[in-house]
Amino acid sequence: MKKIFILILVIAAWFPLTASEESCSTRNFAFKEGENIFFNVYYSVIGLYVNAGSANFSLSLEKLNNKPVYHVVGKGSSNPSYDWIFKVRDTYESYFDTATLRPYKFIRNVDEGGFKLKEDVTFNQQTNTAVTTKGTYSVTNCIQDVLSAIYYARNIDYSSYKPEDKIPFDMFLDNETYHLYIKYLGKEDIKTKYGKFHAIKFKPLLIKGTMFEGGEKMVVWVSDDANHIPLRIESPIVVGSVKVDMMSYSNLRYPLSSMIEKK
């Protein structure tokens, strides 16, 4: 259960973010204002998965410093019946440019088992810096936060990649820039708690931490249609394993044409 919402945020590491100047600006063709996606998080220590938590991502159109921005809010929590074991109430927010999809502001408000953390990051795209409560940090030209990366990368054209290709990307988290990659595995059909889908499959390189062992042990699937929404994540953790399934959605920009059948 520990840091259960971080699993959802690792969705950001699924997608091919490159470090070229061209990749820093991209038009949005994948999502629209009002999109909302809900996930269930399942946990297992002996092969039997139990519904341990949930996460929700909502997207709105707002203004930040008189600039039009997309504002995404991600909320994760443990189920009330598991709060006595480890209570999780996390909220993550990102404000990113509607034209370039590059981030301006990232907010993290974490409450996990009594541990509380509030973080506020401001990105300066002119100076390539990230300003936090602990200082000012140099970042790469195409840096993303863990939420903006999801929406930015949903507009990437995957047809130019072949199985086993490693695609690099940069992400700023915990006052550090991480140079990571995903390994594209191709396409396959996947059955989830919601239904059966045509999907795109990846293995992200994970950062070793309190929950994940690091390396290429996580497997993720996104919808093989114009929406590119997350469908399933599977990963071993330090104790047991976790599985995350998309369970509901609203206001997608396109029909979910990748769905073969609903459960």
C-alpha angles and dihedrals in degrees: 000000000000113000090353094166093057086072091063091048091055084073082087089068093060096078135079108248111172128195100234123118091241092057092056092075123046135155120242114246099147110063143023141206113288097032113151127183127184128199137190119216118213125195130198136181100166103029096277114108120215127191100254105162150342142228134201132197121197128181129205137171114240144145126258117187087346092304122119109246141171111239115204122188121195119191126185131181143166116245113264092245089061098043091097089061099043123341117211126187110161132166125188125182136186132186114199137173116271092215103042101018089226116142127255101175139014126190128188124187111179130184111172123161092329094315111119129191133173120191131178121188125185118195120209107202093189096056097029093234137133118213118205135163088269098052147285119307132193113237135185122268095257101038120157133188120231094266102038089051091063094057095037093053096046085078095058118115106235095186092089093063130081129203115288093023112142112218118195128217138169126230133180116219134148092005093304137101113229122202103208140155142204125224111224110221101182131242134316142153115264132194115214136171087269100047147286121307146179101241147183113232131212145169113212123205104243130210112240110246146134093302108026128051094216129237129075100317099116120087122198136185129199129186115276094225137081093285098059092198121171113261107172142357125192125185143152114236133194090279116023126326140282136219126192123196132186105239106175143001142183138192097018112174092234136023112275091250093165091072112105097183138347119238 
